[in-house]
Amino acid sequence: MNDTQPNYQEDEISLAELWNKAKSYFSYLWHYKFIIAGVALLFALGGFVKTWMAKPTYTANLTFALEQGDASGGLGSLASQFGFSVGGGGDGLAGDNLLSLMKSRRIVQNVLLSPIQKDGKSVLLVNHYVQSDPDRLKKWKKQNLYPINLEDINLPKQDSAMGEVVKAVTSKALAVSKVDKKLSFVSVSYTGDDGLFAGNFVELLTNQSTKFYVATKTSNAKSNIAKLQRRVDSVAVELQRAMLGYSTSQDQNLFTVQTAAKVPTMQKQMKVTMLSTMYGELVKNLELSKTMAARDEPLITIIDRPHHPLRVRSSKLKTAAIGGVLGGFLTVLFLAGRAFFHDLSSQAKALESKK
């Protein structure tokens, strides 16, 4: 009976040993309290100095809503009645692809080659980007790359330099994402060391990419409307000629009694009637096409623009506190680990001596 009962005494001894061990570790660490405090202070001072000496950081944020049009509506079936195909080109650029489009070289390079106002003068955004970093400016001048001119942009050397700038701008500094997968809100953010560049870049990038997106989505609809418009104009000219011919024929046969002589006049009248009906239908469908195209066009609405000042200020005290805690923790971890391995070594030696 006694053999099956748990040995509470051994458990109590184990807990007591554990408690004593914890106290010994605490006493050991307390012995090095000034070293722990000194390292924590050094880490805190390092964090403070790092934040104090760091270059200013500027972040520009812009949010817009993208409302997709109903491109699968009646415009396609209406155009097909007249032999026009809306095809799939207008729908090939889906809403999610807009995010990738905003990071494409074509769009970003066009943005960098856009003029901005700086100190009352017009300067290309890419040239301002180079000017904002003295080391970069010195390097570009040495390689005869600065300033970038629109006339020379297709030269291999200039094209290569633009590629480097596009990569630097889009790799880490630019972030484009949906605020929520269920919502149509898109967030565009750029972080860099120049506030003027960050603000202008985000505004121009959003403007150019959304314009390109809308133009691509509506290209087929506009093409079909242009074809319908040309058809309407052509029928209008034919109708005008037919009406003039009919009027002339009527004047010539005004005093004619014979019925056979009036046949050409009747034929011209029939042509006028046919062209009038056709013209009316074409005009009606042209206006309907314009209405549907306006309904199907994606709607871009700017929700929030970059707010000045753009500078992101890091708290020196917060960084110092984090550094101090990190330094103290690493020191305690090192000392505790050293004491633990020392105990293991002592226990191993004790076992060997018993053998």
BALOBA-1460 file (C-alpha; in Angstrom, 3 decimals):
// residues 355
<rec num="1" residu="m" x="0.000" y="0.000" z="0.000"/>
<rec num="2" residu="n" x="2.778" y="2.371" z="0.952"/>
<rec num="3" residu="d" x="4.734" y="1.471" z="-2.200"/>
<rec num="4" residu="t" x="1.958" y="2.753" z="-4.515"/>
<rec num="5" residu="q" x="1.633" y="6.166" z="-2.860"/>
<rec num="6" residu="p" x="3.508" y="9.103" z="-4.430"/>
<rec num="7" residu="n" x="6.561" y="10.387" z="-2.605"/>
<rec num="8" residu="y" x="5.511" y="13.894" z="-1.646"/>
<rec num="9" residu="q" x="8.767" y="14.393" z="0.250"/>
<rec num="10" residu="e" x="10.828" y="13.943" z="-2.927"/>
<rec num="11" residu="d" x="8.568" y="16.440" z="-4.756"/>
<rec num="12" residu="e" x="8.968" y="18.936" z="-1.927"/>
<rec num="13" residu="i" x="12.732" y="18.519" z="-2.024"/>
<rec num="14" residu="s" x="12.761" y="19.067" z="-5.801"/>
<rec num="15" residu="l" x="10.706" y="22.246" z="-5.508"/>
<rec num="16" residu="a" x="12.953" y="23.452" z="-2.738"/>
<rec num="17" residu="e" x="16.024" y="22.770" z="-4.842"/>
<rec num="18" residu="l" x="14.444" y="24.600" z="-7.759"/>
<rec num="19" residu="w" x="13.684" y="27.579" z="-5.574"/>
<rec num="20" residu="n" x="17.191" y="27.611" z="-4.192"/>
<rec num="21" residu="k" x="18.601" y="27.379" z="-7.674"/>
<rec num="22" residu="a" x="16.484" y="30.342" z="-8.786"/>
<rec num="23" residu="k" x="17.680" y="32.362" z="-5.802"/>
<rec num="24" residu="s" x="21.271" y="31.493" z="-6.557"/>
<rec num="25" residu="y" x="20.866" y="32.621" z="-10.154"/>
<rec num="26" residu="f" x="19.231" y="35.828" z="-8.998"/>
<rec num="27" residu="s" x="22.066" y="36.445" z="-6.529"/>
<rec num="28" residu="y" x="24.577" y="35.737" z="-9.284"/>
<rec num="29" residu="l" x="22.921" y="38.224" z="-11.628"/>
<rec num="30" residu="w" x="22.542" y="40.778" z="-8.859"/>
<rec num="31" residu="h" x="26.288" y="40.567" z="-8.340"/>
<rec num="32" residu="y" x="26.680" y="41.853" z="-11.900"/>
<rec num="33" residu="k" x="23.930" y="44.461" z="-11.627"/>
<rec num="34" residu="f" x="26.235" y="47.357" z="-12.484"/>
<rec num="35" residu="i" x="27.521" y="45.587" z="-15.576"/>
<rec num="36" residu="i" x="23.926" y="44.863" z="-16.685"/>
<rec num="37" residu="a" x="22.935" y="48.470" z="-16.034"/>
<rec num="38" residu="g" x="26.039" y="49.749" z="-17.842"/>
<rec num="39" residu="v" x="25.380" y="47.677" z="-20.968"/>
<rec num="40" residu="a" x="21.697" y="48.704" z="-20.950"/>
<rec num="41" residu="l" x="22.769" y="52.356" z="-20.671"/>
<rec num="42" residu="l" x="25.197" y="51.968" z="-23.575"/>
<rec num="43" residu="f" x="22.475" y="50.400" z="-25.759"/>
<rec num="44" residu="a" x="20.047" y="53.166" z="-24.780"/>
<rec num="45" residu="l" x="22.641" y="55.826" z="-25.627"/>
<rec num="46" residu="g" x="23.364" y="54.099" z="-28.927"/>
<rec num="47" residu="g" x="19.668" y="54.068" z="-29.859"/>
<rec num="48" residu="f" x="19.335" y="57.745" z="-28.934"/>
<rec num="49" residu="v" x="22.380" y="58.778" z="-30.989"/>
<rec num="50" residu="k" x="21.316" y="56.666" z="-33.961"/>
<rec num="51" residu="t" x="17.875" y="58.294" z="-34.032"/>
<rec num="52" residu="w" x="19.352" y="61.748" z="-33.531"/>
<rec num="53" residu="m" x="21.877" y="61.368" z="-36.374"/>
<rec num="54" residu="a" x="19.563" y="59.540" z="-38.810"/>
<rec num="55" residu="k" x="18.501" y="61.342" z="-41.998"/>
<rec num="56" residu="p" x="14.954" y="62.727" z="-41.959"/>
<rec num="57" residu="t" x="12.402" y="60.353" z="-43.463"/>
<rec num="58" residu="y" x="9.397" y="61.534" z="-45.447"/>
<rec num="59" residu="t" x="6.332" y="59.448" z="-46.249"/>
<rec num="60" residu="a" x="3.627" y="60.464" z="-48.708"/>
<rec num="61" residu="n" x="0.352" y="58.526" z="-48.601"/>
<rec num="62" residu="l" x="-2.496" y="58.682" z="-51.111"/>
<rec num="63" residu="t" x="-5.713" y="56.664" z="-51.134"/>
<rec num="64" residu="f" x="-8.178" y="56.399" z="-54.004"/>
<rec num="65" residu="a" x="-11.302" y="54.383" z="-54.751"/>
<rec num="66" residu="l" x="-11.592" y="52.363" z="-57.940"/>
<rec num="67" residu="e" x="-15.160" y="51.688" z="-59.049"/>
<rec num="68" residu="q" x="-15.303" y="49.268" z="-61.962"/>
<rec num="69" residu="g" x="-17.796" y="49.880" z="-64.759"/>
<rec num="70" residu="d" x="-20.068" y="47.137" z="-66.067"/>
<rec num="71" residu="a" x="-18.048" y="46.383" z="-69.195"/>
<rec num="72" residu="s" x="-20.127" y="43.259" z="-69.886"/>
<rec num="73" residu="g" x="-23.314" y="45.275" z="-70.313"/>
<rec num="74" residu="g" x="-25.290" y="46.024" z="-73.432"/>
<rec num="75" residu="l" x="-22.602" y="47.953" z="-75.320"/>
<rec num="76" residu="g" x="-21.025" y="44.765" z="-76.692"/>
<rec num="77" residu="s" x="-24.271" y="43.326" z="-78.036"/>
<rec num="78" residu="l" x="-25.283" y="46.687" z="-79.431"/>
<rec num="79" residu="a" x="-21.981" y="47.131" z="-81.286"/>
<rec num="80" residu="s" x="-22.114" y="43.587" z="-82.642"/>
<rec num="81" residu="q" x="-25.397" y="44.425" z="-84.407"/>
<rec num="82" residu="f" x="-23.438" y="46.839" z="-86.601"/>
<rec num="83" residu="g" x="-20.469" y="44.554" z="-87.171"/>
<rec num="84" residu="f" x="-18.271" y="46.149" z="-84.485"/>
<rec num="85" residu="s" x="-16.462" y="43.939" z="-81.967"/>
<rec num="86" residu="v" x="-15.714" y="45.122" z="-78.451"/>
<rec num="87" residu="g" x="-13.331" y="42.163" z="-78.058"/>
<rec num="88" residu="g" x="-11.448" y="41.480" z="-74.843"/>
<rec num="89" residu="g" x="-8.816" y="44.215" z="-75.068"/>
<rec num="90" residu="g" x="-10.756" y="46.698" z="-72.990"/>
<rec num="91" residu="d" x="-11.231" y="44.176" z="-70.217"/>
<rec num="92" residu="g" x="-7.724" y="42.753" z="-70.324"/>
<rec num="93" residu="l" x="-6.544" y="45.121" z="-67.619"/>
<rec num="94" residu="a" x="-8.364" y="43.956" z="-64.503"/>
<rec num="95" residu="g" x="-8.643" y="46.007" z="-61.329"/>
<rec num="96" residu="d" x="-6.003" y="43.991" z="-59.472"/>
<rec num="97" residu="n" x="-3.555" y="44.524" z="-62.322"/>
<rec num="98" residu="l" x="-3.662" y="48.244" z="-61.632"/>
<rec num="99" residu="l" x="-1.444" y="47.599" z="-58.609"/>
<rec num="100" residu="s" x="1.230" y="46.017" z="-60.809"/>
<rec num="101" residu="l" x="0.758" y="48.695" z="-63.454"/>
<rec num="102" residu="m" x="1.691" y="51.397" z="-60.935"/>
<rec num="103" residu="k" x="5.095" y="49.727" z="-60.446"/>
<rec num="104" residu="s" x="5.775" y="49.098" z="-64.118"/>
<rec num="105" residu="r" x="8.764" y="50.790" z="-65.721"/>
<rec num="106" residu="r" x="6.619" y="52.424" z="-68.397"/>
<rec num="107" residu="i" x="4.483" y="54.304" z="-65.885"/>
<rec num="108" residu="v" x="7.228" y="55.057" z="-63.339"/>
<rec num="109" residu="q" x="9.605" y="56.327" z="-66.042"/>
<rec num="110" residu="n" x="6.915" y="58.620" z="-67.456"/>
<rec num="111" residu="v" x="6.362" y="59.958" z="-63.944"/>
<rec num="112" residu="l" x="10.094" y="60.560" z="-63.421"/>
<rec num="113" residu="l" x="10.245" y="62.446" z="-66.719"/>
<rec num="114" residu="s" x="7.366" y="64.738" z="-65.678"/>
<rec num="115" residu="p" x="8.172" y="68.380" z="-64.834"/>
<rec num="116" residu="i" x="7.611" y="69.778" z="-61.340"/>
<rec num="117" residu="q" x="7.978" y="73.250" z="-59.883"/>
<rec num="118" residu="k" x="11.034" y="73.788" z="-57.668"/>
<rec num="119" residu="d" x="11.984" y="77.249" z="-56.401"/>
<rec num="120" residu="g" x="9.839" y="78.791" z="-59.127"/>
<rec num="121" residu="k" x="11.539" y="76.802" z="-61.899"/>
<rec num="122" residu="s" x="10.442" y="73.783" z="-63.912"/>
<rec num="123" residu="v" x="12.626" y="70.706" z="-63.429"/>
<rec num="124" residu="l" x="12.196" y="67.054" z="-64.348"/>
<rec num="125" residu="l" x="11.352" y="64.911" z="-61.340"/>
<rec num="126" residu="v" x="14.261" y="62.541" z="-62.074"/>
<rec num="127" residu="n" x="16.740" y="65.444" z="-62.071"/>
<rec num="128" residu="h" x="15.393" y="66.602" z="-58.728"/>
<rec num="129" residu="y" x="15.781" y="63.033" z="-57.449"/>
<rec num="130" residu="v" x="19.462" y="63.106" z="-58.433"/>
<rec num="131" residu="q" x="19.968" y="66.560" z="-56.908"/>
<rec num="132" residu="s" x="18.547" y="65.463" z="-53.549"/>
<rec num="133" residu="d" x="21.582" y="63.216" z="-52.876"/>
<rec num="134" residu="p" x="25.024" y="64.915" z="-53.165"/>
<rec num="135" residu="d" x="26.829" y="61.584" z="-53.665"/>
<rec num="136" residu="r" x="24.400" y="60.544" z="-56.390"/>
<rec num="137" residu="l" x="24.676" y="63.959" z="-58.065"/>
<rec num="138" residu="k" x="28.486" y="63.753" z="-58.051"/>
<rec num="139" residu="k" x="28.402" y="60.256" z="-59.567"/>
<rec num="140" residu="w" x="25.951" y="61.230" z="-62.338"/>
<rec num="141" residu="k" x="27.953" y="64.336" z="-63.237"/>
<rec num="142" residu="k" x="31.131" y="62.273" z="-63.407"/>
<rec num="143" residu="q" x="29.439" y="59.866" z="-65.837"/>
<rec num="144" residu="n" x="27.926" y="62.745" z="-67.877"/>
<rec num="145" residu="l" x="24.414" y="61.546" z="-67.061"/>
<rec num="146" residu="y" x="23.178" y="64.712" z="-65.359"/>
<rec num="147" residu="p" x="20.947" y="66.398" z="-66.260"/>
<rec num="148" residu="i" x="18.601" y="63.976" z="-68.029"/>
<rec num="149" residu="n" x="17.106" y="65.477" z="-71.186"/>
<rec num="150" residu="l" x="13.955" y="64.273" z="-72.891"/>
<rec num="151" residu="e" x="15.723" y="64.420" z="-76.253"/>
<rec num="152" residu="d" x="18.439" y="61.995" z="-75.114"/>
<rec num="153" residu="i" x="16.293" y="59.619" z="-73.074"/>
<rec num="154" residu="n" x="16.465" y="56.880" z="-75.727"/>
<rec num="155" residu="l" x="20.261" y="56.783" z="-75.743"/>
<rec num="156" residu="p" x="21.600" y="53.524" z="-74.227"/>
<rec num="157" residu="k" x="23.501" y="55.300" z="-71.442"/>
<rec num="158" residu="q" x="20.546" y="57.458" z="-70.423"/>
<rec num="159" residu="d" x="18.150" y="54.528" z="-70.689"/>
<rec num="160" residu="s" x="20.357" y="52.443" z="-68.400"/>
<rec num="161" residu="a" x="20.534" y="55.263" z="-65.854"/>
<rec num="162" residu="m" x="16.752" y="55.646" z="-65.901"/>
<rec num="163" residu="g" x="16.415" y="51.907" z="-65.313"/>
<rec num="164" residu="e" x="18.542" y="52.203" z="-62.163"/>
<rec num="165" residu="v" x="16.410" y="55.051" z="-60.851"/>
<rec num="166" residu="v" x="13.168" y="53.166" z="-61.579"/>
<rec num="167" residu="k" x="14.490" y="50.123" z="-59.724"/>
<rec num="168" residu="a" x="15.648" y="52.204" z="-56.749"/>
<rec num="169" residu="v" x="12.321" y="54.008" z="-56.521"/>
<rec num="170" residu="t" x="10.078" y="50.942" z="-56.821"/>
<rec num="171" residu="s" x="12.067" y="48.222" z="-55.007"/>
<rec num="172" residu="k" x="11.577" y="49.270" z="-51.375"/>
<rec num="173" residu="a" x="10.399" y="52.873" z="-51.165"/>
<rec num="174" residu="l" x="7.118" y="52.428" z="-53.075"/>
<rec num="175" residu="a" x="4.204" y="50.426" z="-51.689"/>
<rec num="176" residu="v" x="0.929" y="49.916" z="-53.566"/>
<rec num="177" residu="s" x="-1.790" y="47.757" z="-52.030"/>
<rec num="178" residu="k" x="-5.499" y="47.371" z="-51.450"/>
<rec num="179" residu="v" x="-6.670" y="48.711" z="-48.110"/>
<rec num="180" residu="d" x="-9.083" y="45.783" z="-47.889"/>
<rec num="181" residu="k" x="-9.582" y="42.889" z="-50.322"/>
<rec num="182" residu="k" x="-13.347" y="43.358" z="-50.081"/>
<rec num="183" residu="l" x="-13.128" y="47.096" z="-50.730"/>
<rec num="184" residu="s" x="-12.056" y="48.990" z="-53.842"/>
<rec num="185" residu="f" x="-9.749" y="51.360" z="-51.937"/>
<rec num="186" residu="v" x="-6.121" y="51.438" z="-53.105"/>
<rec num="187" residu="s" x="-3.293" y="52.863" z="-50.993"/>
<rec num="188" residu="v" x="-0.158" y="54.347" z="-52.571"/>
<rec num="189" residu="s" x="2.761" y="55.134" z="-50.274"/>
<rec num="190" residu="y" x="6.308" y="56.349" z="-50.894"/>
<rec num="191" residu="t" x="9.004" y="56.763" z="-48.227"/>
<rec num="192" residu="g" x="12.265" y="58.562" z="-48.911"/>
<rec num="193" residu="d" x="14.679" y="61.216" z="-47.710"/>
<rec num="194" residu="d" x="13.179" y="64.043" z="-49.794"/>
<rec num="195" residu="g" x="9.732" y="65.399" z="-49.047"/>
<rec num="196" residu="l" x="9.269" y="67.297" z="-52.334"/>
<rec num="197" residu="f" x="10.039" y="64.192" z="-54.384"/>
<rec num="198" residu="a" x="7.823" y="61.924" z="-52.244"/>
<rec num="199" residu="g" x="4.758" y="64.165" z="-52.501"/>
<rec num="200" residu="n" x="5.071" y="64.850" z="-56.241"/>
<rec num="201" residu="f" x="5.915" y="61.243" z="-57.085"/>
<rec num="202" residu="v" x="2.824" y="59.817" z="-55.387"/>
<rec num="203" residu="e" x="0.512" y="62.411" z="-56.952"/>
<rec num="204" residu="l" x="1.926" y="62.017" z="-60.479"/>
<rec num="205" residu="l" x="2.100" y="58.224" z="-60.244"/>
<rec num="206" residu="t" x="-1.558" y="57.967" z="-59.273"/>
<rec num="207" residu="n" x="-2.643" y="60.452" z="-61.923"/>
<rec num="208" residu="q" x="-0.783" y="58.848" z="-64.828"/>
<rec num="209" residu="s" x="-1.462" y="55.217" z="-63.942"/>
<rec num="210" residu="t" x="-5.206" y="55.758" z="-63.427"/>
<rec num="211" residu="k" x="-5.466" y="57.715" z="-66.698"/>
<rec num="212" residu="f" x="-3.687" y="54.914" z="-68.551"/>
<rec num="213" residu="y" x="-5.912" y="52.347" z="-66.855"/>
<rec num="214" residu="v" x="-9.149" y="54.128" z="-67.793"/>
<rec num="215" residu="a" x="-7.948" y="54.750" z="-71.360"/>
<rec num="216" residu="t" x="-7.111" y="51.056" z="-71.780"/>
<rec num="217" residu="k" x="-10.413" y="49.884" z="-70.321"/>
<rec num="218" residu="t" x="-12.427" y="52.192" z="-72.581"/>
<rec num="219" residu="s" x="-10.341" y="51.932" z="-75.753"/>
<rec num="220" residu="n" x="-12.668" y="49.463" z="-77.520"/>
<rec num="221" residu="a" x="-15.787" y="51.383" z="-76.571"/>
<rec num="222" residu="k" x="-14.309" y="54.634" z="-77.905"/>
<rec num="223" residu="s" x="-13.195" y="52.866" z="-81.087"/>
<rec num="224" residu="n" x="-16.713" y="51.538" z="-81.686"/>
<rec num="225" residu="i" x="-18.240" y="54.943" z="-81.013"/>
<rec num="226" residu="a" x="-15.828" y="56.485" z="-83.542"/>
<rec num="227" residu="k" x="-16.869" y="53.891" z="-86.128"/>
<rec num="228" residu="l" x="-20.544" y="54.571" z="-85.466"/>
<rec num="229" residu="q" x="-19.909" y="58.305" z="-85.736"/>
<rec num="230" residu="r" x="-18.220" y="57.870" z="-89.110"/>
<rec num="231" residu="r" x="-21.142" y="55.727" z="-90.268"/>
<rec num="232" residu="v" x="-23.627" y="58.380" z="-89.133"/>
<rec num="233" residu="d" x="-21.681" y="61.100" z="-90.954"/>
<rec num="234" residu="s" x="-21.529" y="58.983" z="-94.124"/>
<rec num="235" residu="v" x="-25.272" y="58.272" z="-94.117"/>
<rec num="236" residu="a" x="-25.969" y="61.951" z="-93.427"/>
<rec num="237" residu="v" x="-24.042" y="62.938" z="-96.565"/>
<rec num="238" residu="e" x="-25.850" y="60.304" z="-98.627"/>
<rec num="239" residu="l" x="-29.197" y="61.437" z="-97.241"/>
<rec num="240" residu="q" x="-28.447" y="65.034" z="-98.099"/>
<rec num="241" residu="r" x="-27.564" y="64.074" z="-101.663"/>
<rec num="242" residu="a" x="-30.677" y="61.917" z="-102.009"/>
<rec num="243" residu="m" x="-32.926" y="64.727" z="-100.739"/>
<rec num="244" residu="l" x="-31.329" y="67.163" z="-103.164"/>
<rec num="245" residu="g" x="-31.789" y="64.689" z="-106.049"/>
<rec num="246" residu="y" x="-35.416" y="64.062" z="-105.080"/>
<rec num="247" residu="s" x="-36.178" y="67.784" z="-104.934"/>
<rec num="248" residu="t" x="-34.560" y="68.375" z="-108.318"/>
<rec num="249" residu="s" x="-36.506" y="65.491" z="-109.861"/>
<rec num="250" residu="q" x="-39.759" y="66.867" z="-108.456"/>
<rec num="251" residu="d" x="-39.051" y="70.283" z="-109.963"/>
<rec num="252" residu="q" x="-38.339" y="68.720" z="-113.353"/>
<rec num="253" residu="n" x="-41.566" y="66.663" z="-113.314"/>
<rec num="254" residu="l" x="-43.744" y="69.417" z="-111.930"/>
<rec num="255" residu="f" x="-45.738" y="69.768" z="-115.168"/>
<rec num="256" residu="t" x="-45.361" y="66.150" z="-116.319"/>
<rec num="257" residu="v" x="-48.609" y="64.258" z="-116.788"/>
<rec num="258" residu="q" x="-47.211" y="60.867" z="-117.784"/>
<rec num="259" residu="t" x="-46.895" y="58.450" z="-114.829"/>
<rec num="260" residu="a" x="-43.850" y="56.636" z="-116.246"/>
<rec num="261" residu="a" x="-41.863" y="59.838" z="-116.164"/>
<rec num="262" residu="k" x="-42.425" y="60.062" z="-112.411"/>
<rec num="263" residu="v" x="-40.810" y="56.658" z="-111.624"/>
<rec num="264" residu="p" x="-37.291" y="58.072" z="-111.117"/>
<rec num="265" residu="t" x="-38.757" y="60.631" z="-108.720"/>
<rec num="266" residu="m" x="-40.519" y="57.896" z="-106.764"/>
<rec num="267" residu="q" x="-37.281" y="55.861" z="-106.596"/>
<rec num="268" residu="k" x="-35.427" y="58.844" z="-105.219"/>
<rec num="269" residu="q" x="-38.206" y="59.366" z="-102.687"/>
<rec num="270" residu="m" x="-37.874" y="55.740" z="-101.562"/>
<rec num="271" residu="k" x="-34.118" y="56.212" z="-101.178"/>
<rec num="272" residu="v" x="-34.674" y="59.329" z="-99.075"/>
<rec num="273" residu="t" x="-37.130" y="57.425" z="-96.878"/>
<rec num="274" residu="m" x="-34.722" y="54.483" z="-96.480"/>
<rec num="275" residu="l" x="-31.743" y="56.718" z="-95.679"/>
<rec num="276" residu="s" x="-33.849" y="58.782" z="-93.252"/>
<rec num="277" residu="t" x="-34.843" y="55.640" z="-91.354"/>
<rec num="278" residu="m" x="-31.266" y="54.364" z="-91.340"/>
<rec num="279" residu="y" x="-29.932" y="57.730" z="-90.201"/>
<rec num="280" residu="g" x="-32.446" y="57.902" z="-87.363"/>
<rec num="281" residu="e" x="-31.502" y="54.420" z="-86.116"/>
<rec num="282" residu="l" x="-27.798" y="55.147" z="-86.336"/>
<rec num="283" residu="v" x="-28.117" y="58.414" z="-84.410"/>
<rec num="284" residu="k" x="-30.223" y="56.686" z="-81.757"/>
<rec num="285" residu="n" x="-27.684" y="53.868" z="-81.348"/>
<rec num="286" residu="l" x="-24.776" y="56.307" z="-81.348"/>
<rec num="287" residu="e" x="-26.242" y="58.216" z="-78.425"/>
<rec num="288" residu="l" x="-27.048" y="54.950" z="-76.663"/>
<rec num="289" residu="s" x="-23.450" y="53.788" z="-77.181"/>
<rec num="290" residu="k" x="-22.123" y="57.005" z="-75.669"/>
<rec num="291" residu="t" x="-24.397" y="56.586" z="-72.660"/>
<rec num="292" residu="m" x="-23.339" y="52.972" z="-72.138"/>
<rec num="293" residu="a" x="-19.654" y="53.846" z="-72.577"/>
<rec num="294" residu="a" x="-19.975" y="56.518" z="-69.893"/>
<rec num="295" residu="r" x="-21.663" y="53.994" z="-67.589"/>
<rec num="296" residu="d" x="-19.031" y="51.322" z="-68.207"/>
<rec num="297" residu="e" x="-16.058" y="53.658" z="-67.685"/>
<rec num="298" residu="p" x="-14.155" y="52.983" z="-64.411"/>
<rec num="299" residu="l" x="-14.491" y="55.760" z="-61.878"/>
<rec num="300" residu="i" x="-11.403" y="56.903" z="-59.970"/>
<rec num="301" residu="t" x="-12.038" y="58.977" z="-56.839"/>
<rec num="302" residu="i" x="-9.202" y="60.406" z="-54.734"/>
<rec num="303" residu="i" x="-10.040" y="59.845" z="-51.068"/>
<rec num="304" residu="d" x="-6.971" y="61.130" z="-49.270"/>
<rec num="305" residu="r" x="-3.984" y="63.076" z="-50.592"/>
<rec num="306" residu="p" x="-0.517" y="63.482" z="-48.984"/>
<rec num="307" residu="h" x="-0.678" y="65.787" z="-45.972"/>
<rec num="308" residu="h" x="2.191" y="68.153" z="-45.215"/>
<rec num="309" residu="p" x="4.511" y="68.042" z="-43.388"/>
<rec num="310" residu="l" x="5.456" y="64.595" z="-44.682"/>
<rec num="311" residu="r" x="8.386" y="64.068" z="-42.320"/>
<rec num="312" residu="v" x="8.177" y="60.997" z="-40.108"/>
<rec num="313" residu="r" x="9.787" y="61.775" z="-36.754"/>
<rec num="314" residu="s" x="11.145" y="58.904" z="-34.674"/>
<rec num="315" residu="s" x="10.950" y="59.286" z="-30.890"/>
<rec num="316" residu="k" x="14.471" y="59.471" z="-29.461"/>
<rec num="317" residu="l" x="13.288" y="58.515" z="-25.961"/>
<rec num="318" residu="k" x="11.302" y="55.544" z="-27.255"/>
<rec num="319" residu="t" x="14.274" y="54.288" z="-29.262"/>
<rec num="320" residu="a" x="16.548" y="54.767" z="-26.238"/>
<rec num="321" residu="a" x="14.133" y="52.828" z="-24.011"/>
<rec num="322" residu="i" x="13.933" y="49.960" z="-26.499"/>
<rec num="323" residu="g" x="17.717" y="49.919" z="-26.797"/>
<rec num="324" residu="g" x="18.140" y="49.883" z="-23.015"/>
<rec num="325" residu="v" x="15.713" y="46.990" z="-22.544"/>
<rec num="326" residu="l" x="17.365" y="45.047" z="-25.353"/>
<rec num="327" residu="g" x="20.852" y="45.634" z="-23.977"/>
<rec num="328" residu="g" x="19.838" y="44.593" z="-20.457"/>
<rec num="329" residu="f" x="18.044" y="41.487" z="-21.712"/>
<rec num="330" residu="l" x="20.996" y="40.334" z="-23.828"/>
<rec num="331" residu="t" x="23.405" y="40.853" z="-20.903"/>
<rec num="332" residu="v" x="21.171" y="38.904" z="-18.502"/>
<rec num="333" residu="l" x="20.807" y="36.148" z="-21.091"/>
<rec num="334" residu="f" x="24.574" y="35.944" z="-21.558"/>
<rec num="335" residu="l" x="25.334" y="35.855" z="-17.834"/>
<rec num="336" residu="a" x="22.565" y="33.337" z="-17.091"/>
<rec num="337" residu="g" x="23.767" y="31.120" z="-19.930"/>
<rec num="338" residu="r" x="27.335" y="31.271" z="-18.680"/>
<rec num="339" residu="a" x="26.237" y="30.343" z="-15.151"/>
<rec num="340" residu="f" x="24.075" y="27.494" z="-16.477"/>
<rec num="341" residu="f" x="26.902" y="25.931" z="-18.488"/>
<rec num="342" residu="h" x="29.234" y="26.403" z="-15.511"/>
<rec num="343" residu="d" x="26.807" y="24.413" z="-13.337"/>
<rec num="344" residu="l" x="26.579" y="21.672" z="-15.948"/>
<rec num="345" residu="s" x="30.354" y="21.472" z="-16.087"/>
<rec num="346" residu="s" x="30.573" y="21.274" z="-12.279"/>
<rec num="347" residu="q" x="27.966" y="18.500" z="-12.150"/>
<rec num="348" residu="a" x="29.801" y="16.533" z="-14.831"/>
<rec num="349" residu="k" x="33.069" y="16.794" z="-12.914"/>
<rec num="350" residu="a" x="31.335" y="15.711" z="-9.701"/>
<rec num="351" residu="l" x="29.940" y="12.583" z="-11.399"/>
<rec num="352" residu="e" x="33.359" y="11.711" z="-12.790"/>
<rec num="353" residu="s" x="34.987" y="12.049" z="-9.372"/>
<rec num="354" residu="k" x="32.382" y="9.677" z="-7.846"/>
<rec num="355" residu="k" x="33.176" y="7.083" z="-10.482"/>
